[in-house]
């Protein structure tokens, strides 16, 4: 398979029990830009794309992650490879593509049953991104997924063009482009999106948002902290439906440097070099 198959994480779609509460968090608290409401849906921007976060009141929608592919040829190549390895995959209907604001989509599931939308040409916005408050957000940067089948999930991501850059215990950091990782797989007893991480301009924004969240009585799950493997500084806060929303900055950019994946022990100092602990989220906690 060619190496250049996927390019970025382009959106997250979430089902939530209370749309107004989710909208208030995303806009007023976290600092994303609202792009209007549809029937049973509220969407937000974090960069030049038309939408990067959407909340639905339809529990049947569940959660899915949008991954942009390079071309239609790449989409076809991915489809054939996933089918060959017996992953669940189907072509999206025109209606499903319209609701995702993409030209084409391949709806797949990894080994854990996480819904991964492999999409072609997600919509861009001609208008300047203008957030609801000055949180310093510049883009949707990376995601963390819960994994009940880590080996099978690594196989899925290798098939679509990612590679493991580093391990912390059995946590796998997956590289897509020049950044250290865009996807992290966390061993868990259930599947689902663990966190959506949004890059901010600098460490100052991470710290300022930490103070803002404390003043606003939004629960901080972990941070401010720094990942030793990726050098990324982070602040994890509790969002709607138990999904963590994160501010991140400073991730290493090793590019295409060829080296084997490093192995770090599953210990506090491997998860956060600043000593920040997550006591309530099992996937982020050292034993």
N, C-alpha and C positions, 0 to 999 in steps of 0.2 A: 504493500500500500504506500501511496505517496505520503510525505510527512506533513504537507500543508493542506490539511483537511478542514480544520476548525480554526476560528480566529479569536473568539471572545465569548464571555458570558454576557448576554444582552438583555435578559429580563428574568424576573421571578414573578410567578402568578400564585396567589395565596387565597384560600378559602377561609373566611373569618366569620364568627357568629354575630359580630356587631360592626356593621360597616361605618357608622358615624364615629365610633371610638377608634377604629383603625385609621380612618381619615384624619382625625385630630392628632393622633400620634405621629403619622407620617409627615403631615404638614407642619403643624404648630410646634410639635416637640422635636422631631428628628430633623426637619428642615428640607424636605423634598418639595418640588413644585407640582401642584395639582394641575392635571390636564383635562379636568372635567369628569362628569359622571355619566355612565351608561345605565342601562336597565340592570339593576342588581350588581353594579360594578363601579369602582372608583379607581382611577389610575393616577400615577405620578411619574415625573421625570427626575433624573439626577444628572443629566448631561445632554449632549446634542441629539440623542435618540428621542423619538416621539414619546415613548413610555418605557420605563424600566421596572416599575413595580405596579402590580394591579391587585386589588382585593375584590373578591367575589363573595356574595352571600349564598351562593349555591354550593352546598357541601359536596355535591357530586363532582364538582370541578377539581377538588383537591388542590394540590400544589404541583407546579411544574417549573422547570428551569429551562430558559431559552439559551441555546448555544448556536451562535452564528457559524455557518459553513462558508467556505471560500466560493463555491460555485455549484451549479447544478450537477456538473460532473462529479464533484466531490460528494454531493448528497447521494448520488446514485452508487458511488463506490462504497460509501458508508453503509447504505441500505443492504447491499449485497453481502458485505462482510459481517454485519450484525446477524442477518438471517442465517448465514453459514454457521455462526456460532450459537444459534438457537436463542437469541435474545428476542423479546417481544418487540415488534416493530410494525407500524402501519403508516400509510400515507394519510396526511391530514386532508379532510374535505375542504372545499372552497370556503365554507362557512367557518370552519375551525381556523383557517388561515386568516380570514377577515378579523375574527375576534382577537387574534394574536398580532395583527398588523404586520404580516409577513407575506411574501409572494408564494413560497412553498414551504412545507414542513414535513418532517418525518417524526412521528410520535413514537418514542421508544421507552423502554424500561431497562434500568440496569439490573444486576443480579438481586438487589434488595427490593426491587419494585419501585424505586424512585422514578418519577416521570421526567424524562429528558426530552425536550422539544429541540430537534436539530433543524434550524430554520435558515431560509435563504432570503436575503435582502430585507431585514427588519426595517421598518419605517424610520426615517430621520425627520427631524423638525427643522423647518426653515427659520424658526424663531429662536432667538437667543435664550438659553437656559437661564431662568430667573427664579431662584429659590424663595421659599416663603419666609425664611429667616437666614441670617448670615452664619450658617454652620460651617462654611468652607468646603462643602461637598463639591467634587469635580466629576465623579463618575462612579457607576457600579463597578467594583473592582474584582471581587472574588466571592466564592460561596463555600460553605461547609455543609456536607451531607452526612446524615447518619447512615451507617452501613451495617446491615446484618450479615452480609456475605462479602467480606473485604476482598478476598481473592477474585471472586467473580466480578465484583465491581471494578477492580483494577483492570481486569481483562476487558470489560466494556470500554473503559476510557482509553486503554491502549489501542483498541480497535478503531476508535473515532479519531485518534491522532494525538493523544496526550501521553506523557511519560512521567514516571515517578521521579521527582527530584530529590526528595529526602523522606525518611521515616522517623517518627517519634513513637517508640513502641511499635504498635501496628497502625498508627495514624499515618496516612499516606498523603503527601503533598504533591499534586499533579501539575506539571508545567504544560502550558499550551503555547506561549509566546516567549518573549525575552524576559518576562518577569519570573520570579522564583516559582510561583504557583498561581493558578486561578481557581482551582478546586482542591478541597481537602476532604478526605474520607475519614470519618471517625467511627471506629467499631462501636456498635450499639445493639441493644436488644429490640430496637424498632427502627423503621426507616423514616424518611422525611427530611425536609430542609432544617438544618441546625441553625445556620446564620446566613445573612446576606451582608456583605461588607462593602462599604462605600468609601472611596478614597477622599481624603481632605487635603488641603493645600500644604499643611505643615504640622509638626508636633504641637505648635501653639493651638491649632484648632482642636486637636485631640484633647488637650488640657482644658480649653475653654468649654468644650462640649461636656466634659466631665463635671465642671462646676455648674453648668446650666442644668444638667440632668439631676444633680443633687438638689438644686434649688427648686426644681419642678417636681420633685419626689417621684422621678422615674427610676426604677430599680436598676442599678448597675450590676451586671452579672459577673464581670471581670474587667480589671484594668483601672487606670491606664497601665499598660504593660507592653512587653516587647518579646516577639518570638525569636529565639536564638537561631533557628534554622533559616528563616526567611528575612530576619532583621526588621520585620514589619512591626510598627508600633500600633497599638489597638486599644479600643474601648468598646466592650460588649454591653449592650443595654437590652432589657426585656421589651419586646415588641408585641404586636397583636398575635393572639392564638399561640402564645408561647414561643414564637420565632424570635431569635436574637437578631437585632440590627446593630451593626458595628461601624465605627469610624476607624479608618486605618490610614497609615502614612509610612513612607520610607521603605517599602519592600525592595529587597535586593533585585537587581536585574543582571543575572549571570549570562543572559543571552543563550547562544547555542553551545556554550562550553561543554565539552564532553568529559564526563566523569561518572563513576558509579554513584548511585544514590547513597547518601550517608545514613548511618543508623545512630539515632540518639536514644538513650533510655527513656522509658515512660516515667519521668520524674518531674517535680515542680520546676527545677532549673532548666529542663528541656522545653517546658511549655511557656515559661515566662522568665526571662533573665532579670526582670525587675522584682520578682517575688510576688506578683499578684496572683491570687488564688480564686478559683471558682468553686465554691462549696456546695452549690445547689444543682449544677448541671454535670451529670456523670461523665459525659463525653469530654468535657474540658477539665476534668479533675484528675490529678495524679493519685495513684493508689496510696 
